[in-house]
Amino acid sequence: VQLQASGGGLVEAGGSLRLSCAASGRTFRRYNMGWFRQAPGKEREFVVAITWSGSTYYTDSVKGRFTISRDNAENTVYLQMNSLKPEDTAVYYCAASQDIATITWEHGMDYWGKGTQVTVSS
């Protein structure tokens, strides 16, 4: 599986962005997908995930603001980010895993895309 993230950019606090992650391969629907982010000087952290069956998991800091979804026909997973805050500034990575049990764990993901930069100005 190859993943390509896009949609990052510069936005003011309170604004919105939608990230996309396009996946190659015909088995996309079998994968559990996640978004992770890495801020300058910090370790990469889990943000949100969606299982192959559509169950979702969010880190507390983004609950109520971010929404993950997937379109299996388009082999794409989306991350709608609303009410953005300066602390959301980071490089965002999409990742895929065949194991539901590890989708919130960076080292449990099988495939990674290149990141896309999100910058939120105050």
Contact map, one row per residue, 1 for C-alpha under 8 A:
11100000000000000000001110010000000000000000000000000000000000000000000000000000000000000000000000000000000000100000000000
11110000000000000000001110000000000000000000000000000000000000000000000000000000000000000000000000000000000000111000000000
11111000000000000000111100000000000000000000000000000000000000000000000000000000000000000000011000000000000000111100000000
01111100000000000000111000000000000000000000000000000000000000000000000000000000000000000000010000000000000000001100000000
00111110000000000011110000000000000000000000000000000000000000000000000000000000000000000000110000000000000000001111000000
00011111000000000011100000000000000000000000000000000000000000000000000000000000000000000000000000000000000000000011000000
00001111100000001111000000000000000000000000000000000000000000000000000000000000000000000000000000000000000000000001000000
00000111110000001110000000000000000000000000000000000000000000000000000000000000000000000000000000000000000000000001111000
00000011111000001000000000000000000000000000000000000000000000000000000000000000000000000000000000000000000000000000111000
00000001111100000000000000000000000000000000000000000000000000000000000000000000000000000000000000000000000000000000011110
00000000111110111000000000000000000000000000000000000000000000000000000000000000000000000000000000000000000000000000011110
00000000011111100000000000000000000000000000000000000000000000000000000000000000000100000000000000000000000000000000000111
00000000001111100000000000000000000000000000000000000000000000000000000000000000001111000000000000000000000000000000000111
00000000000111110000000000000000000000000000000000000000000000000000000000000000011110000000000000000000000000000000000000
00000000001111111000000000000000000000000000000000000000000000000000000000000000011100000000000000000000000000000000000000
00000000001001111100000000000000000000000000000000000000000000000000000000000001111100000000000000000000000000000000000000
00000011101000111110000000000000000000000000000000000000000000000000000000000001110000000000000000000000000000000000000000
00000011000000011111000000000000000000000000000000000000000000000000000000000111100000000000000000000000000000000000000000
00001111000000001111100000000000000000000000000000000000000000000000000000000111100000000000000000000000000000000000000000
00001110000000000111110000000000000000000000000000000000000000000000000000011110000000000000000000000000000000000000000000
00111100000000000011111000000000000000000000000000000000000000000000000000011100000000000000010000000000000000001000000000
00111000000000000001111100000000000000000000000000000000000000000000000001111000000000000000000000000000000000000000000000
11110000000000000000111110010000000000000000000000000000000000000000000000110000000000000000000000000000000000000000000000
11100000000000000000011111010000000000000000000000000000000000000000000000100000000000000000000000000000000000000000000000
11000000000000000000001111110000000000000000000000000000000000000000000000000000000000000000000000000000000000000000000000
00000000000000000000000111111000000000000000000000000000000000000000000000000000000000000000000000000000000000000000000000
00000000000000000000000011111110000000000000000000000000000000000000000000000000000000000000000000000000000000000000000000
10000000000000000000001111111110000000000000000000000000000000000000000100100000000000000000000000000000000000000000000000
00000000000000000000000001111110000000000000000000010000000000000000000100100000000000000000000000000000000000000000000000
00000000000000000000000000111111000000000000000000010000000000000000000000000000000000000000000001000000000000000000000000
00000000000000000000000000111111100000000000000000110000000000000000000000000000000000000000000111000000000000000000000000
00000000000000000000000000000111110000000000000011110000000000000000000000000000000000000000000111110010000000000000000000
00000000000000000000000000000011111000000000000011110000000000000000000000001000000000000000011110000010000000000000000000
00000000000000000000000000000001111100000000011111000000000000000000000000000000000000000000011100000011000000000000000000
00000000000000000000000000000000111110000000011110000000000000000000000000000010000000000001111000000000000000000000000000
00000000000000000000000000000000011111000001111100000000000000000000000000000000000000000001111000000000010000000000000000
00000000000000000000000000000000001111100001111000000000000000000000000000000000000000000111100000000000000000000000000000
00000000000000000000000000000000000111110111100000000000000000000000000000000000000000000111000000000000000000000000000000
00000000000000000000000000000000000011111111000000000000000000000000000000000000000000001110000000000000000000000000000000
00000000000000000000000000000000000001111100000000000000000000000000000000000000000000000100000000000000000000000000000000
00000000000000000000000000000000000000111110000000000000000000000000000000000000000000000000000000000000000000000000000000
00000000000000000000000000000000000001111111000000000000000000000000000000000000000000000000000000000000000000000000000000
00000000000000000000000000000000000001101111100000000000000000000000000000000000000000000000000000000000000000000000000000
00000000000000000000000000000000000111100111110000000000000000000000000000000000000000000000000000000000010000000000000000
00000000000000000000000000000000000111000011111000000000000000000000000000000000000000000000000000000000010000000000000000
00000000000000000000000000000000011110000001111100000000001000000000000000000000000000000000000000000001110000000000000000
00000000000000000000000000000000011110000000111110000000011001000000000000000000000000000000000000000001000000000000000000
00000000000000000000000000000000011100000000011111000001111000000001000000000000000000000000000000000001000000000000000000
00000000000000000000000000000001111000000000001111100001110000000001000000000000000000000000000000000011000000000000000000
00000000000000000000000000000001110000000000000111111111100000000001110000000000000000000000000000000000000000000000000000
00000000000000000000000000000011100000000000000011111111000000000000000000000000000000000000000000010000000000000000000000
00000000000000000000000000001111100000000000000001111110000000000000000000000000000000000000000000000000000000000000000000
00000000000000000000000000000000000000000000000001111110000000000000000000000000000000000000000000000000000000000000000000
00000000000000000000000000000000000000000000000001111111000000000000110000000000000000000000000000000000000000000000000000
00000000000000000000000000000000000000000000000001111111100000000000000000000000000000000000000000000000000000000000000000
00000000000000000000000000000000000000000000000111100111110000000001000000000000000000000000000000000000000000000000000000
00000000000000000000000000000000000000000000000111000011111000000000000000000000000000000000000000000001000000000000000000
00000000000000000000000000000000000000000000001110000001111101100000000000000000000000000000000000000000000000000000000000
00000000000000000000000000000000000000000000011100000000111111100000000000000000000000000000000000000000000000000000000000
00000000000000000000000000000000000000000000000000000000011111100000000000000000000000000000000000000000000000000000000000
00000000000000000000000000000000000000000000000000000000001111100000000000000000000000000000000000000000000000000000000000
00000000000000000000000000000000000000000000001000000000011111111100000000000000000000000000000000000000000000000000000000
00000000000000000000000000000000000000000000000000000000011111111100000000000000000000000000000000000000000000000000000000
00000000000000000000000000000000000000000000000000000000000001111110000000000000000000000000000000000000000000000000000000
00000000000000000000000000000000000000000000000000000000000001111110000000000000111100000000000000000000000000000000000000
00000000000000000000000000000000000000000000000000000000000001111111000000000011110000000000000000000000000000000000000000
00000000000000000000000000000000000000000000000000000000000000011111100000000011100000000000000000000000000000000000000000
00000000000000000000000000000000000000000000000111000001000000000111110000001111000000000000000000000000000000000000000000
00000000000000000000000000000000000000000000000001000100000000000011111000001110000000000000000000000000000000000000000000
00000000000000000000000000000000000000000000000001000100000000000001111100111100000000000000000000000000000000000000000000
00000000000000000000000000000000000000000000000000000000000000000000111111111000000000000000000000000000000000000000000000
00000000000000000000000000011000000000000000000000000000000000000000011111110000000000000000000000000000000000000000000000
00000000000000000000000000000000000000000000000000000000000000000000001111110000000000000000000000000000000000000000000000
00000000000000000000010000000000000000000000000000000000000000000000001111110000000000000000000000000000000000000000000000
00000000000000000000011100011000000000000000000000000000000000000000011111111000000000000000000000000000000000000000000000
00000000000000000001111000000000000000000000000000000000000000000000011111111100000000000000000000000000000000000000000000
00000000000000000001110000000000100000000000000000000000000000000001111000111110000000000000000000000000000000000000000000
00000000000000000111100000000000000000000000000000000000000000000001110000011111000000000000000000000000000000000000000000
00000000000000000111000000000000001000000000000000000000000000000111100000001111100000000000000000000000000000000000000000
00000000000000011110000000000000000000000000000000000000000000000111000000000111110000000000000000000000000000000000000000
00000000000000011110000000000000000000000000000000000000000000001110000000000011111100000000000000000000000000000000000000
00000000000001111000000000000000000000000000000000000000000000001100000000000001111100000000000000000000000000000000000000
00000000000011110000000000000000000000000000000000000000000000001000000000000000111110000000000000000000000000000000000000
00000000000111110000000000000000000000000000000000000000000000001000000000000000111111010000000000000000000000000000000100
00000000000011000000000000000000000000000000000000000000000000000000000000000000001111111000000000000000000000000000000111
00000000000010000000000000000000000000000000000000000000000000000000000000000000000111111000000000000000000000000000001111
00000000000000000000000000000000000000000000000000000000000000000000000000000000000011111000000000000000000000000000000100
00000000000000000000000000000000000000000000000000000000000000000000000000000000000111111100000000000000000000000000011100
00000000000000000000000000000000000000100000000000000000000000000000000000000000000011111110000000000000000000000000111100
00000000000000000000000000000000000011110000000000000000000000000000000000000000000000011111000000000000000000000000111000
00000000000000000000000000000000000011100000000000000000000000000000000000000000000000001111100000000000000000000011110000
00000000000000000000000000000000001111000000000000000000000000000000000000000000000000000111110000000000000000000011110000
00001000000000000000000000000000001110000000000000000000000000000000000000000000000000000011111000000000000000011111000000
00111000000000000000100000000000111100000000000000000000000000000000000000000000000000000001111100000000000000011110000000
00100000000000000000000000000000111100000000000000000000000000000000000000000000000000000000111110000000000011111000000000
00000000000000000000000000000011110000000000000000000000000000000000000000000000000000000000011111000010000011110000000000
00000000000000000000000000000011100000000000000000000000000000000000000000000000000000000000001111110110000111100000000000
00000000000000000000000000000111000000000000000000000000000000000000000000000000000000000000000111110000000011000000000000
00000000000000000000000000000001000000000000000000000000000000000000000000000000000000000000000011111110000100000000000000
00000000000000000000000000000001000000000000000000100000000000000000000000000000000000000000000011111110000000000000000000
00000000000000000000000000000000000000000000000000000000000000000000000000000000000000000000000000111111000000000000000000
00000000000000000000000000000000000000000000000000000000000000000000000000000000000000000000000010111111101110000000000000
00000000000000000000000000000001110000000000000010000000000000000000000000000000000000000000000110111111110110000000000000
00000000000000000000000000000000010000000000011110000000100000000000000000000000000000000000000000001111110100000000000000
00000000000000000000000000000000000000000000010000000000000000000000000000000000000000000000000000000111111110000000000000
00000000000000000000000000000000000100000001110000000000000000000000000000000000000000000000000000000011111110000000000000
00000000000000000000000000000000000000000000000000000000000000000000000000000000000000000000000000000100111110000000000000
00000000000000000000000000000000000000000000000000000000000000000000000000000000000000000000000010100111111111000000000000
00000000000000000000000000000000000000000000000000000000000000000000000000000000000000000000001111000110111111110000000000
00000000000000000000000000000000000000000000000000000000000000000000000000000000000000000000001111000000000111110000000000
11100000000000000000000000000000000000000000000000000000000000000000000000000000000000000000001110000000000011111000000000
01100000000000000000000000000000000000000000000000000000000000000000000000000000000000000000111100000000000011111100000000
01111000000000000000100000000000000000000000000000000000000000000000000000000000000000000000111000000000000000111110000000
00111000000000000000000000000000000000000000000000000000000000000000000000000000000000000000110000000000000000011111000000
00001100000000000000000000000000000000000000000000000000000000000000000000000000000000000011110000000000000000001111100000
00001111000000000000000000000000000000000000000000000000000000000000000000000000000000000011100000000000000000000111110000
00000001100000000000000000000000000000000000000000000000000000000000000000000000000000001111000000000000000000000011111000
00000001111000000000000000000000000000000000000000000000000000000000000000000000000000011111000000000000000000000001111100
00000001111000000000000000000000000000000000000000000000000000000000000000000000000001011100000000000000000000000000111110
00000000011110000000000000000000000000000000000000000000000000000000000000000000000111111000000000000000000000000000011111
00000000011110000000000000000000000000000000000000000000000000000000000000000000000011000000000000000000000000000000001111
00000000000110000000000000000000000000000000000000000000000000000000000000000000000011000000000000000000000000000000000111
